[in-house]
Amino acid sequence: MQVSDVEWSQAEKKVAQEAFKIAYDREINALVKKVREEATVIAELNDLWRLHDFLSAKRHDIEGKYDYRYSVLIFVFAKLVKEGWLYLHELEGLETDKLTKIKALTRM
């Protein structure tokens, strides 16, 4: 069975939604903190454009990363775990085969 063909029970969907929200909130909060810190040291126009470019790149990254289609969610969770925005224990409640796939993908 393909990873994209995996079925999600209602209980797993609830776990997935909560884990997704936790990771998203963590990353957004970290981004807001960084932007606040960077904004305090803007001294000239180039500093402002550098912050703008950083935010544009982050927006592209975040919008591409947080894809809540069940067909790709295992890959999304693996990436979030790899990047430190999510922890494996926060995915407890998913079937063992999904957790095994996520763990394997984090090692790649």
Helices and strands as residue ranges (DSSP letters): G 3-5, H 10-39, H 45-65, H 73-83, G 88-91, H 96-106
